[in-house]
Amino acid sequence: MHSNNEVASFWSELEKSLPYPKYITGVMEFNFAEFAHRIRNLDLPFIKNLVNDLFAGNVVIVRGAVSQAHIEYIKQTVLRFELENKPTFFKVLEGCPDFHREVTPSVAGKSSYSFRRIQHLYYFYRWNSFGKILFPIADNTWDLYKTLCGWAPGSFKSSTPKDGLVDRLHIHHYPIGAGEQELHQDPYLAQKMIMGHLLSEKGVGREYESGGIYYLKEDGGIVDVDSELRAGDAYISFPLLVHGVARIDSGSKESWGTEKGRWFMGYYTLYSDHVDGRHTGWSYDSVNHPGNRGGSELWEDGAMNKRLNKLSPEVR
């Protein structure tokens, strides 16, 4: 059986020999049963081919990664959390609670966040009560993605912000008539890929009818990945691929008080605010100006790893 060190070494080889992808080149798909079986059994040829595909700019769809029963349970748990907790914000510091934020158009206009987003954001950590409810469901797929990143499946499960890297579960609700994200790139730091799951059904008479995740092609065109997804499907891609979320049901009346809209679940192993210079993401406009290499110079020099070395050995 192959160790995860071999997967991590393979990522390192690609990082040294190939340019980082910025634009989508294709869409691939697998069914969850085959995907999970091969990764859990450390099928190294399969994993290497998949990593190569991601590094080549492909978006990978995994069909049926989250069951309908789990989707409903997740959404009802999140809505219960919202009822019990007022909107607020906390930095990723030791003892950070779970929290949620409503980023309305007026809030987004005043925000100093790295790129424009309009959505209701819910954040959960492993050490909090609601996180302990949701993470066991998430780990059914998250452990697979960690293996793909070259980590052991159980990595970071006991980490807290003082250790430098922590797992954070994101649930995003994009309300109809308003929810969107501008084109942006996510950081390529500890985590090797975007890990997203669609928790709602798109189509006429469904939870939303139009809009959703799309990726930019090198010629300026777009690939509407959202239209390829069904509720419960996962999608993974290289973080630096330029992507956004087109407004959900554009032209409809803005509605924040309903469950309708686009629901997303994402997994992030991120640097805490105990690490100097942590990064979030960049809008495409800000990273695409002349002389800017897509923001990648911020992590190519290994500066974040140097800062992390002084923290817990578990996360090095």
C-alpha positions as CSV (number, residue, x, y, z in Angstrom):
1,M,0.0,0.0,0.0
2,H,1.3,3.4,-0.9
3,S,1.8,6.1,1.7
4,N,0.4,9.6,1.4
5,N,4.0,10.9,1.3
6,E,4.1,9.6,-2.3
7,V,1.0,11.7,-3.2
8,A,2.6,14.8,-1.5
9,S,5.8,14.2,-3.4
10,F,3.9,13.9,-6.7
11,W,2.3,17.3,-6.1
12,S,5.7,18.8,-5.3
13,E,7.1,17.4,-8.6
14,L,4.3,19.0,-10.6
15,E,4.7,22.3,-8.8
16,K,8.4,22.4,-9.7
17,S,8.0,21.4,-13.4
18,L,4.7,22.9,-14.6
19,P,3.1,26.3,-14.7
20,Y,0.1,26.7,-12.3
21,P,-3.2,26.6,-14.3
22,K,-5.4,29.7,-14.3
23,Y,-8.1,28.8,-16.8
24,I,-10.5,25.8,-17.1
25,T,-9.6,23.3,-19.8
26,G,-12.3,20.7,-19.4
27,V,-14.8,19.0,-17.1
28,M,-14.5,15.3,-16.0
29,E,-16.8,13.2,-13.9
30,F,-16.8,10.1,-11.7
31,N,-19.4,8.3,-9.7
32,F,-18.8,8.6,-6.0
33,A,-18.6,4.8,-5.3
34,E,-15.7,4.3,-7.7
35,F,-14.0,7.6,-6.7
36,A,-14.1,6.7,-3.0
37,H,-13.0,3.1,-3.5
38,R,-9.9,4.0,-5.5
39,I,-8.8,6.8,-3.1
40,R,-9.5,4.9,0.1
41,N,-7.4,2.0,-1.3
42,L,-4.6,4.4,-2.3
43,D,-4.8,3.5,-6.0
44,L,-1.7,5.5,-6.8
45,P,-2.0,5.4,-10.6
46,F,-5.6,6.7,-10.3
47,I,-4.7,9.4,-7.8
48,K,-1.7,10.6,-9.9
49,N,-3.9,10.8,-13.0
50,L,-6.5,12.7,-11.1
51,V,-3.9,15.2,-9.7
52,N,-2.5,15.6,-13.3
53,D,-6.0,16.4,-14.5
54,L,-6.5,19.0,-11.8
55,F,-3.1,20.5,-12.5
56,A,-4.0,20.6,-16.2
57,G,-7.0,22.9,-15.5
58,N,-9.8,20.3,-15.4
59,V,-12.8,20.6,-13.1
60,V,-13.8,17.2,-11.7
61,I,-17.4,16.4,-10.8
62,V,-18.1,13.5,-8.4
63,R,-21.7,12.3,-8.8
64,G,-23.7,11.6,-5.7
65,A,-21.1,12.5,-3.1
66,V,-23.8,13.6,-0.5
67,S,-27.1,11.8,-0.1
68,Q,-30.4,13.6,-0.2
69,A,-31.0,12.7,3.4
70,H,-27.8,14.3,4.5
71,I,-28.5,17.4,2.4
72,E,-31.8,17.9,4.2
73,Y,-30.2,17.2,7.6
74,I,-27.3,19.7,6.9
75,K,-29.7,22.5,5.8
76,Q,-32.1,22.0,8.7
77,T,-29.1,22.0,11.1
78,V,-27.8,25.2,9.6
79,L,-31.1,26.9,9.8
80,R,-31.5,25.9,13.4
81,F,-28.1,27.4,14.1
82,E,-29.2,30.6,12.4
83,L,-32.3,30.8,14.6
84,E,-30.2,30.4,17.8
85,N,-27.4,32.8,16.9
86,K,-27.3,36.4,15.7
87,P,-25.2,37.3,12.7
88,T,-21.6,38.2,13.6
89,F,-18.0,37.7,12.7
90,F,-14.9,36.2,14.4
91,K,-11.3,35.9,13.3
92,V,-9.8,32.4,13.3
93,L,-8.3,32.6,16.8
94,E,-8.1,30.1,19.6
95,G,-11.6,29.4,20.9
96,C,-13.3,30.8,17.9
97,P,-17.0,30.0,17.9
98,D,-19.1,28.9,15.0
99,F,-20.8,31.9,13.4
100,H,-22.8,33.2,10.4
101,R,-22.9,36.5,8.4
102,E,-25.4,38.0,6.0
103,V,-23.4,39.7,3.3
104,T,-26.2,41.8,1.6
105,P,-25.5,44.1,-1.4
106,S,-25.2,47.0,1.0
107,V,-22.7,45.2,3.2
108,A,-20.7,43.9,0.3
109,G,-20.4,47.5,-1.0
110,K,-18.7,48.5,2.3
111,S,-16.6,45.3,2.7
112,S,-12.8,45.3,2.6
113,Y,-12.9,41.5,1.8
114,S,-10.7,40.4,-1.1
115,F,-13.5,39.9,-3.6
116,R,-17.2,40.8,-3.9
117,R,-19.6,38.2,-2.7
118,I,-23.3,38.4,-1.8
119,Q,-24.5,35.4,0.3
120,H,-25.3,34.2,3.7
121,L,-22.2,32.5,5.1
122,Y,-22.1,29.9,7.8
123,Y,-18.8,28.8,9.4
124,F,-18.3,25.7,11.5
125,Y,-15.2,24.3,13.4
126,R,-14.6,20.9,14.8
127,W,-14.3,22.0,18.4
128,N,-17.8,23.5,18.6
129,S,-21.2,21.9,19.2
130,F,-22.7,22.4,15.8
131,G,-19.4,21.5,14.1
132,K,-19.5,18.2,16.0
133,I,-22.9,17.5,14.4
134,L,-21.8,18.4,10.8
135,F,-18.2,17.2,10.5
136,P,-19.0,13.5,10.7
137,I,-21.1,13.9,7.5
138,A,-18.5,16.1,5.8
139,D,-15.6,13.7,6.6
140,N,-17.1,11.0,4.4
141,T,-15.8,13.0,1.5
142,W,-13.3,15.3,3.1
143,D,-11.0,12.4,4.1
144,L,-10.9,11.5,0.4
145,Y,-9.9,15.0,-0.6
146,K,-7.2,15.1,2.1
147,T,-5.7,12.0,0.6
148,L,-5.7,13.7,-2.8
149,C,-3.8,16.6,-1.2
150,G,-1.1,14.3,0.1
151,W,-2.4,14.3,3.7
152,A,-3.5,11.5,5.9
153,P,-7.3,11.3,6.1
154,G,-7.2,12.3,9.8
155,S,-5.0,15.3,9.4
156,F,-6.0,18.5,11.3
157,K,-8.9,16.9,13.1
158,S,-7.5,17.8,16.5
159,S,-5.9,21.1,15.4
160,T,-7.0,24.4,16.8
161,P,-6.1,27.9,15.7
162,K,-2.9,28.1,17.8
163,D,-1.6,25.1,15.7
164,G,-1.6,27.2,12.5
165,L,-3.9,25.2,10.2
166,V,-7.5,24.2,11.0
167,D,-10.4,22.7,9.2
168,R,-13.4,25.0,8.6
169,L,-16.7,23.9,7.1
170,H,-18.4,26.5,5.0
171,I,-22.1,26.5,4.1
172,H,-23.1,29.2,1.7
173,H,-26.7,30.2,0.9
174,Y,-27.0,32.4,-2.3
175,P,-30.5,33.9,-2.1
176,I,-32.6,34.3,-5.2
177,G,-32.3,37.6,-7.0
178,A,-29.1,38.6,-5.2
179,G,-26.6,35.8,-4.4
180,E,-23.4,35.9,-6.4
181,Q,-19.6,36.0,-6.4
182,E,-17.4,38.0,-8.7
183,L,-14.7,36.2,-10.7
184,H,-11.8,35.4,-8.4
185,Q,-8.9,33.1,-7.6
186,D,-8.5,31.2,-4.3
187,P,-5.2,30.9,-2.6
188,Y,-2.9,28.0,-3.4
189,L,-1.3,27.4,0.0
190,A,-1.8,24.4,2.2
191,Q,-4.9,23.2,0.5
192,K,-4.4,21.9,-3.1
193,M,-7.9,22.2,-4.4
194,I,-11.3,23.7,-4.2
195,M,-13.8,21.2,-2.7
196,G,-17.4,22.1,-3.2
197,H,-20.8,20.4,-3.0
198,L,-24.1,21.5,-4.4
199,L,-26.9,21.1,-1.7
200,S,-29.8,22.3,-3.8
201,E,-31.6,21.4,-7.0
202,K,-31.4,23.7,-10.1
203,G,-34.1,23.8,-12.7
204,V,-37.6,25.1,-13.5
205,G,-39.8,24.9,-10.4
206,R,-36.8,23.8,-8.3
207,E,-34.9,25.7,-5.6
208,Y,-33.3,28.0,-8.2
209,E,-33.5,28.2,-12.0
210,S,-30.4,30.1,-13.2
211,G,-27.0,31.3,-12.2
212,G,-24.3,29.4,-10.2
213,I,-20.7,28.4,-10.5
214,Y,-18.8,29.1,-13.7
215,Y,-15.1,29.1,-14.8
216,L,-13.2,31.3,-17.1
217,K,-11.5,30.0,-20.3
218,E,-8.3,31.4,-21.6
219,D,-10.1,32.9,-24.6
220,G,-12.4,34.9,-22.3
221,G,-15.3,32.5,-22.7
222,I,-16.9,30.8,-19.7
223,V,-17.9,27.2,-18.8
224,D,-21.2,26.9,-16.9
225,V,-20.2,24.1,-14.6
226,D,-23.3,24.7,-12.4
227,S,-25.6,23.4,-15.2
228,E,-23.7,20.1,-15.1
229,L,-24.4,19.6,-11.4
230,R,-27.2,18.0,-9.5
231,A,-28.0,18.2,-5.8
232,G,-25.4,16.1,-3.9
233,D,-22.7,16.3,-6.5
234,A,-19.2,17.4,-5.6
235,Y,-16.8,19.5,-7.7
236,I,-13.1,19.9,-7.2
237,S,-10.6,22.1,-9.1
238,F,-7.2,23.8,-8.8
239,P,-7.7,26.9,-6.6
240,L,-6.1,29.3,-9.0
241,L,-8.6,28.6,-11.8
242,V,-10.6,31.8,-12.2
243,H,-14.2,31.2,-11.2
244,G,-17.3,33.0,-9.9
245,V,-20.9,32.5,-9.1
246,A,-23.4,34.1,-11.5
247,R,-26.3,35.8,-9.8
248,I,-29.0,33.3,-8.7
249,D,-32.2,33.9,-10.6
250,S,-31.1,37.3,-11.8
251,G,-34.2,39.5,-12.3
252,S,-36.2,37.9,-9.5
253,K,-37.1,39.8,-6.4
254,E,-34.3,39.7,-3.8
255,S,-35.3,37.3,-1.0
256,W,-33.3,36.5,2.1
257,G,-36.1,35.0,4.2
258,T,-36.6,31.8,2.3
259,E,-34.7,28.5,1.9
260,K,-35.0,28.8,-1.9
261,G,-31.7,29.7,-3.7
262,R,-28.4,28.0,-4.1
263,W,-26.8,26.1,-1.2
264,F,-23.2,25.2,-1.2
265,M,-21.0,23.2,1.2
266,G,-17.2,23.7,1.0
267,Y,-14.2,22.3,2.9
268,Y,-11.3,24.5,3.8
269,T,-8.1,23.7,5.7
270,L,-6.8,27.2,6.2
271,Y,-4.3,29.2,8.1
272,S,-5.5,30.7,11.3
273,D,-5.1,34.4,12.3
274,H,-2.3,33.2,14.6
275,V,-0.2,33.0,11.4
276,D,1.1,36.3,10.0
277,G,0.1,37.3,6.5
278,R,-2.7,34.7,6.0
279,H,-4.4,35.1,2.6
280,T,-8.0,34.6,1.5
281,G,-8.6,35.2,-2.2
282,W,-8.3,37.8,-4.9
283,S,-10.8,39.2,-7.4
284,Y,-9.9,38.6,-11.1
285,D,-9.7,42.3,-11.7
286,S,-7.1,42.8,-8.9
287,V,-4.9,39.9,-9.9
288,N,-5.0,40.3,-13.7
289,H,-3.4,43.8,-14.0
290,P,-0.2,44.0,-16.0
291,G,2.8,42.7,-14.1
292,N,0.8,40.6,-11.7
293,R,1.3,36.9,-12.0
294,G,-2.2,36.0,-10.7
295,G,-1.2,36.5,-7.1
296,S,0.8,33.3,-7.1
297,E,4.0,35.1,-6.1
298,L,2.5,35.4,-2.6
299,W,3.0,31.7,-1.9
300,E,5.6,30.5,-4.4
301,D,8.5,31.7,-2.2
302,G,7.3,29.4,0.7
303,A,6.9,32.3,3.0
304,M,3.7,30.9,4.6
305,N,5.5,27.6,5.2
306,K,8.3,29.4,7.0
307,R,5.8,31.2,9.2
308,L,4.1,27.9,9.9
309,N,7.3,26.0,11.0
310,K,7.3,27.8,14.3
311,L,3.9,26.3,15.1
312,S,2.7,22.8,16.0
313,P,4.7,20.0,14.3
314,E,1.3,18.3,13.5
315,V,0.5,20.8,10.8
316,R,3.9,21.1,9.1
